[in-house]
């Protein structure tokens, strides 16, 4: 019987999604449903792919507006002010 591969798996050879596999139904019954289908695959409509991973982060960084710096100067070191050497007698 002819089955359509929906998920990559290794049988008598490596099968990729979209391949067809000839096998006895009793030999591959554990794969029917998740990995193999009796029905031919439906043609997917044209869907625009969004970039993922590094490409998505790179474009997001380019598109993001520059952030405003909130702190203009470094805060004073409180340890220097509180030091006994700086206290007048």
N, C-alpha and C positions, 0 to 999 in steps of 0.2 A: 504494500500500500504506500501511497505517496504522502509525505508529511512536509509541512513548511516549518522551517526553523525560526523561532522567535527570540531565542537567547543562545549565546555561544555555549557550546558544549563539545565534549570529546566522546565520540562513539567509536565506530571503526576507523574514523579519521576526525580531524577538527572541522566542526560545522560552525559557520558564522550566521548571524541573523540575515534572513533573506534567501539562504540556501534551501534546497529541497533535499529530502532524505527518503530513500526507499528502504522500508523495513517492514517486518511483520508487526502487526499491532500488539501482539502478545509480548514481543521483545522490547517494545518501547512504551508500554502502557504507563510506566512510572514517570515518563517525561511529558506525556500528553497533558496539555493545560498550561504549564508554565514555560516549557522549553520547546515543545512541538505543538503544531496546530494542524487540524485536518483541513481547515479553510485557508484559501490563499490570503496573503496579507493585503490589507486595504491600502490603497494609494494615499499617502499623507498629502494634505494640502500644503501649499507653499507657506512655510512659517519662517519668519525672519529669526535667525539665530542671534541670541545675545552673547557677547563675549563673556567667558568665565575665567576664573583664576587670575593670573597676573595681568592679562590683557584688560579685564574689567577694572581692576584696581588702578591701572595706569591711566585709563580713560577717565575714571572717576576723579583722580587727582588733577588731571588737566582741566576738567570741567568745573571743579570746585573753585569758588572765589578765594582770593588770598585772605587769610585770617589776620585780624587786627591784633597787634601786640597789646596786652593788657598792662603789663608791668613796665614802666619806663626806666626805673632805676632799681638796682639791687637794694633790698632792705638793709638797714643798719644792723651790724652784729651786736646783739644785746650783751654778749659776754664781755666785749671790750668796755662797754659803758659801765657795767656792774663790777668790773675788776677793782680790787682794793688798791692797786697801783695808781689808778686814775682818780682816786678820792683825795680831796684836799684835807689836810689835818687841821 
